[in-house]
Amino acid sequence: MAMTNPIFKARGGGWYGMMLQGSWPFGKLEVYDDRIEFSVASATKVLEWNEVDYSRRLFIIPFMADGILIVPKDRKPQLLIFWALTNTGKILSLLESKGVNTKAKYTKDILPLVILAYLPIPIIILFLLTGFGLMGWAGF
């Protein structure tokens, strides 16, 4: 891999598999001519373009949680999720321009993990509807 400057880089949150998760600014995504580099906290995955099985957009809550799923062919880890506040369209366009399939259906091994990614939505909605947090629940 040549030492070059990234075409695009962004900070956000991230999931490295299902065990390591970090909120903004602990996730980082960098797109290069020959590879993509994803890191969250202390874990980093470097994938050459032919090592990416597919990628999809995970749209959850506008301006709060908008993510990109990246599935490595070797499934180590099974999935990478970059939570971006903005630029998801630009990131997906860059991935498509590098030959990554961004419109594939979820594979059977990944779908249950994506469902887990969506589970916090009812909790977030409840949080927003109850006076922004536990103070609303406790009656403060």
SEGUMAR-383222 format. One line per 2 residues: number of its first residue (from 0); their letters; for each residue x, y, z of C-alpha. Coordinates in steps of 0.2 Angstrom, whole numbers. Layout:
N
NUM> A> X/Y/Z | ...
This chain:
140
0> MA> 0/0/0 | 7/17/-5
2> MT> 8/31/7 | -4/43/0
4> NP> -16/56/6 | -34/51/8
6> IF> -47/56/-5 | -59/58/9
8> KA> -59/57/28 | -72/59/42
10> RG> -75/58/60 | -90/50/68
12> GG> -95/35/78 | -92/17/74
14> WY> -95/-1/77 | -80/-13/75
16> GM> -90/-29/74 | -103/-30/88
18> ML> -91/-29/103 | -82/-13/101
20> QG> -92/3/99 | -88/21/100
22> SW> -97/38/99 | -91/53/90
24> PF> -76/57/88 | -69/40/91
26> GK> -74/33/74 | -63/37/59
28> LE> -66/33/40 | -53/37/27
30> VY> -55/33/8 | -40/31/-2
32> DD> -37/26/-21 | -33/8/-16
34> RI> -41/5/0 | -53/11/14
36> EF> -47/13/32 | -59/12/47
38> SV> -55/14/65 | -65/15/81
40> AS> -56/18/98 | -41/6/97
42> AT> -46/-5/83 | -42/-2/64
44> KV> -47/-12/49 | -39/-8/32
46> LE> -48/-16/17 | -42/-15/-1
48> WN> -57/-12/-12 | -58/-31/-18
50> EV> -59/-36/1 | -76/-27/3
52> DY> -91/-38/1 | -104/-25/1
54> SR> -109/-9/9 | -126/-1/13
56> RL> -133/15/21 | -141/13/38
58> FI> -152/28/40 | -160/29/57
60> IP> -163/47/63 | -159/62/52
62> FM> -145/73/58 | -142/61/73
64> AD> -138/44/67 | -135/41/49
66> GI> -123/26/46 | -114/16/33
68> LI> -112/-3/34 | -96/-10/27
70> VP> -95/-29/26 | -78/-37/24
72> KD> -77/-53/13 | -67/-61/27
74> RK> -80/-57/40 | -66/-52/52
76> PQ> -75/-42/60 | -92/-47/53
78> LL> -97/-29/50 | -91/-11/52
80> IF> -103/3/54 | -97/21/53
82> WA> -110/33/60 | -109/49/51
84> LT> -118/65/55 | -116/71/37
86> NT> -108/65/21 | -116/48/20
88> GK> -121/51/2 | -104/56/-3
90> IL> -96/41/6 | -107/29/-3
92> SL> -104/38/-20 | -85/36/-17
94> LE> -87/17/-12 | -98/15/-28
96> SK> -84/23/-39 | -72/10/-32
98> GV> -83/-4/-37 | -91/-8/-20
100> NT> -109/-14/-21 | -119/-2/-11
102> KA> -136/-9/-16 | -134/-27/-11
104> KY> -147/-36/0 | -141/-40/17
106> TK> -134/-57/18 | -141/-70/31
108> DI> -126/-69/42 | -127/-50/43
110> LP> -146/-46/44 | -148/-51/63
112> LV> -133/-39/67 | -141/-25/57
114> IL> -157/-28/67 | -148/-26/83
116> AY> -141/-9/76 | -159/-3/75
118> LP> -165/-8/92 | -160/8/101
120> IP> -172/18/90 | -187/16/102
122> II> -176/20/117 | -170/36/108
124> IL> -188/41/104 | -194/38/122
126> FL> -179/48/128 | -184/62/117
128> LT> -202/62/122 | -199/61/141
130> GF> -191/78/144 | -174/73/137
132> GL> -169/59/149 | -170/52/166
134> MG> -175/68/174 | -192/67/165
136> WA> -194/49/171 | -190/53/189
138> GF> -202/68/190 | -188/82/191
